[in-house]
Amino acid sequence: MRKDPVKKDFAVIGLGRFGGSICRTLCEQGKEVLAIDKSEDRVNEYSMIASHAIIGDATDETVLRSIGIRNFDHVVVAIGEDIQSSILATLILKELGVSHLTVKAQNDYHEKVLRKIGADDVVHPERDMGIRIANKMTTNNVLDYLELSDQYSIIEFVANEKISGHNLFELDIRKKYGITVVAIRRNSDIVVSPQAKEMIRKGDILIAIGDVSNLEKFKRKVVELS
């Protein structure tokens, strides 16, 4: 029987706060998830949450082979502070042919090594959350701030009096600030790729993407104004 191309199977290695949160969320979304950790207590905790939960050492190639790890569509390495184990597990997983691998990094040097050995996605949950919280704390109108890379980010903000009552053509945000409004959320409605004639109303939530420096300039000159 051929596998449903829409359905994806996930494996999460490391069931600390980060890995556990991913495991729990995927399961809540109805995904098939294999949870793996060296700690028997953590595995027992997630045995009633994940589709399967096993005690195992992700740095042991024999263990990974025995559970058929290469057959999973997406594997998350969420090992905590043990950078050596994180790197070794990533290396083994790529050598075994895992198709998509997301790995948690502790710092920039860790990320460089992970990318060199084949990690498809590298995340810095603590750093990224710190940036998002800091942006929310410093500006009342900023609802969320998400880094896409070192160069580009997405900002979600509430339309204030400076921009409400004008359409996107009049505001000319792309030309003035070098960023693009990709969506507008108005109550329960979402306008995707809004047209130039789209009128902004006070309280609208705008989602914009752009260069980090341009977004910072836009925040100072537009978003942070009450």
Residue pairs with C-beta under 8 A, 6 or more apart in sequence:
7 32
8 31
8 32
8 73
8 74
9 31
9 32
9 33
9 34
9 71
9 72
9 73
9 74
10 26
10 31
10 32
10 33
10 34
10 72
10 73
10 74
10 75
10 76
11 33
11 34
11 35
11 36
11 69
11 72
11 74
11 75
11 76
12 19
12 22
12 23
12 26
12 33
12 34
12 35
12 36
12 50
12 75
12 76
12 78
13 19
13 36
13 37
13 58
13 75
13 76
13 77
13 78
13 79
13 89
14 36
14 37
14 58
14 76
14 77
14 78
14 79
14 80
14 104
15 23
15 35
15 36
15 37
15 39
15 42
15 43
15 45
15 46
15 78
16 42
16 78
16 80
18 78
18 80
18 104
18 125
19 37
19 76
19 78
19 79
19 104
20 42
20 45
20 46
22 76
22 78
23 33
23 35
23 46
23 49
23 50
24 46
24 49
26 33
27 33
27 49
27 50
27 51
32 51
33 50
33 51
33 52
34 50
34 51
34 52
34 53
34 54
34 67
34 72
35 43
35 46
35 47
35 49
35 50
35 52
35 53
35 54
36 43
36 53
36 54
36 55
36 56
36 58
36 67
37 43
37 46
37 53
37 55
37 56
38 55
38 56
38 57
39 55
40 55
43 53
43 54
43 55
44 53
46 53
47 53
54 67
56 63
56 64
56 67
57 63
58 64
58 77
58 79
58 85
58 89
58 92
58 93
59 85
59 88
59 89
59 92
61 92
61 95
61 96
64 92
64 93
64 96
65 96
69 75
69 93
69 96
69 98
70 96
70 97
70 98
70 99
72 98
73 99
73 100
74 99
74 100
74 101
74 102
75 93
75 98
75 100
75 101
75 102
76 101
76 102
76 103
76 104
77 86
77 89
77 90
77 93
77 101
77 102
77 103
77 104
77 119
78 104
79 85
79 86
79 89
79 104
80 104
81 106
83 106
83 110
86 103
86 104
86 105
86 106
86 110
86 114
87 110
87 113
87 114
87 117
90 101
90 103
90 114
90 117
90 118
90 119
91 117
91 118
93 101
94 101
94 117
94 118
94 119
100 120
100 121
101 118
101 119
101 120
101 121
102 119
102 120
102 121
102 122
102 123
103 114
103 119
103 121
103 122
103 123
104 122
104 123
104 124
104 125
105 111
105 114
105 122
105 123
105 124
107 124
111 122
111 124
114 122
115 122
128 146
128 147
131 145
131 147
132 144
132 145
132 146
135 142
135 145
135 155
135 219
136 142
136 143
136 144
136 145
138 224
139 157
139 219
139 223
139 224
140 226
141 157
141 158
141 160
141 223
141 224
142 155
142 156
142 157
142 219
142 223
143 156
143 157
143 158
143 205
144 154
144 155
144 156
145 153
145 154
145 155
145 156
146 153
146 154
146 155
147 153
147 212
148 154
148 209
150 212
151 211
151 212
152 209
152 210
152 211
152 212
153 209
153 210
153 212
153 215
154 207
154 208
154 209
155 207
155 208
155 209
155 215
155 218
155 219
155 223
156 205
156 206
156 207
157 205
157 206
157 208
157 219
157 223
158 203
158 204
158 205
158 206
159 200
159 201
159 202
159 203
159 204
159 205
159 206
160 202
160 222
160 223
160 225
160 226
161 202
161 225
161 226
162 222
162 225
163 171
163 200
163 222
164 200
164 201
164 202
164 203
164 204
165 199
165 200
165 201
165 202
166 199
166 200
167 196
167 197
167 198
167 199
167 200
168 181
168 194
168 195
168 196
168 197
168 198
168 200
169 196
169 197
171 200
173 179
173 180
173 181
173 208
173 218
174 180
174 181
177 210
177 214
177 217
177 218
177 221
177 222
178 210
178 211
178 214
179 208
179 209
179 210
179 211
179 214
179 215
179 218
180 208
180 209
180 210
181 194
181 206
181 207
181 208
182 192
182 193
182 207
182 208
182 209
183 190
183 191
183 192
183 193
183 194
183 206
183 207
184 190
184 191
184 194
184 198
184 200
184 204
184 205
184 206
184 207
185 191
185 204
185 205
185 206
185 207
186 201
186 204
186 205
191 198
200 206
208 215
208 218
210 218
